[in-house]
Amino acid sequence: MVRKQMIPPFLSQMVQSAITLFDGVEFTHISPQCRVCASPLRRHDLKQKRFATLLENEALKPVYVKVARYRCTGCGRLWYADEPFYPDTRHGVVIVDLAVAIAQKHPYNKTARLLQALGIRIDRGTVRNYAPRFSVHSTEMYGIPVPTRILSLSGLIAEGRSVKGAELLAALGLPYAKGAFPRPLKKDDRERIEEELIPEER
């Protein structure tokens, strides 16, 4: 029998409030020129992407964001607007950061149980995939490492209003330098993010 993880209600509420800030928010900001050929970009469409899946009274509640896509008028490449996702991940930055922060202290199976106790649906295999790829700063609260990015959203939560995509990205410290996403950090160099990375067509 698996022992149920006990999480203080305040901590669970804080984490879930940070996640639900993103629900339905549109992310539309992008550099006006193609990063490959420097031609102008034209709005293509708005794509819905799942940011997280929350657990509420044993029911699943998906949290979606909307990310604008732009087509280059020169080379035809399709670009996503600045968005709250790391490349090649199926969860939003906040979820990945939380999984990585907890996995730095606990085994992957316990990390998955703690995330579920916080009201986030994620499996052990996904935690195992994310943990070696990224490094995050965190602060321990009630024995749980909480990423500083989640804490940085507290001001927007307190305001109790709808927020824009640009505000959320600013609070998270995104996007990265020159509009590029970070590559996975190496174990011996966790504090650095490569500055000259040009994202591939996504």
N, C-alpha and C positions, 0 to 999 in steps of 0.2 A: 504494500500500500504506500502510495506516494504522499508524503506529508505536505499539507497545504501551507504555502508560504504566507506569512502574516506581514502585511504592509500597512503602515499608518494611513488612515483615510486621507489626511491632509496631503501626503506625498502623492498618493494615487490621483487625487483630484487635481493637484498642480500639474502633473504630467499630462493627464488627459485634457486639461484646459489648454495647455500649450499646443497639443496636437489638433484640437478642434478649431483653433484659430485659423488653420489652413483650409478648413472645409469650404469648398466652393469658390475659393479665391482665384482670381485670374492673374497669370504672370505673363506680361506682354513686352517688357523692356528688352531691347536687344540693340547692339551696335548697328547703325544704319547701313554699314557696308559689309559685304562678304569678307570673311577672314582669309579666303583663299585668293580671290581675284579682285577684291575691292570694288566690285560692282554694287549698285544699290539693291536693297532687299525689298520685296513686296510681300505684304501679309497674305498668307496662304490659307490657314484655317486655325481653329482652336481645338486642341486635343485634350480630352479628359484623361487624367492619369491618377491611379490610386496611390495615395500618399501613405495610408495606414489602414489597418483594420482593428477597430476597438471591440472589446468584449463588454457588453452591458447586460447584466442579469442573464448570462449564458447565451445571449443573442449577439450576432455579429453586426457591427455597424461600420461600413466602409467610410473612409474619409477621402474625398477626391479633391484634386486641384485641376485647374484648367490652364494649359500652357499653349501660348500662341506659337505657330510655326510660320516661318518666312521662307520664301523661295528667292534664290538669287536670280536677278534678271540677266546676268551674264553667263555664268557656268551652269545654272540650274540646280545647284545644291540646295538641299532643304536643311534649315537650321531651326533649332528650338530657341525660344526666348530664354533669358536667364531664369533658372528654375531651382527649386529646393531639393534637388536630387544629386547624389554622386553618380558618376557614369557607371553603367553596368550594375545597378542595384534596383531592386523591386520595391524598396521602401524609401520614404522621405528621409532627408538628412537627420531630422530629430530622432527618428526611430533607429537609424544606423548608429548614430552617436551613442544613444542609450544602450544599445546592445553591446557595442564595443567597450564602453565604459564599465559596464557590469562584468563583461567577460574578462576584463583585466584583473578582476579580483576573484571571480568564481568560475567553476567549470561550465562548459557550454550547456549541459543539460539543466544545471541549476539556474543559469542565466535565463534560459527559455522559460523556466517556471516562475522566476521573479518578474519577468516581463508580462507573463500572463496574469500574475497577481496584481500588476500595475494596470491591468485592463488592456493589454496589447497582445494581439495574436501574432505569434511568430514561432517558428519551430527551431529545434536544436541545429539542424543542418544549415539553416540560414545564418544563425549566429556563428557557427563554425566557419562559414564562408566569409563573413564580414570581419571577424575579429583580427585576423592577421593582416588585413589590407589597409586598415586605417588606424589612426591614433587620435585621441581626443583628450581635452582637458576636462576634469570633472571635480566636483566637490561632494564629499560624502555627507549624506543626510539620512539619519536613522539607519545607518549601516549600509545604505545603498549609494553607489557612486552616481551622481546626477551630472550630466554634461553641462558645462557653463552656457552652452547655447540655449538650453531649456530655461535656465535661470535668466538669460538675457531677454526672454519673451515675457517675463513677469510684468513689466511696465505696460505692455500692450494688453495683457490680460486684465490688469487693474483698471484700465480705461473703459473696459466693457463696451467697446464699439466694434463695428466691422473694420477690418484693416485691408490695406491694399498690398498687392504682391511686393511692390518695391519696399514697403515698410518692413515686411517680414524678412526679406532678403537682407536689408540693412541691419536689422536686429540680430540676425544670424551671422553677420560678417560675410555675406555672400553678395555677388559672385566673387571669385578669386581674381587675382591680378590679371589684367588684360582680358577679362572675360573668359578665362580658361578654368577648367575644373582641375582639382588636384589629382595627381596620380597617387596610387597607393603608396604609403610611406614605408620606407625600409626600416627594419627593426633597429638598426644602428643609427638612424637619422630621422627620428619620429617628429622632430620639430620643424623640419624644412618642407616646403612645397615648391616643386619645380616651377620657375617663373616663366619659362619660355614655351610651355606646352601649348600647342595649337590643337584644339579638339578636332577629332575626325568627324566626317559627316555622320550624323546620327539619325 
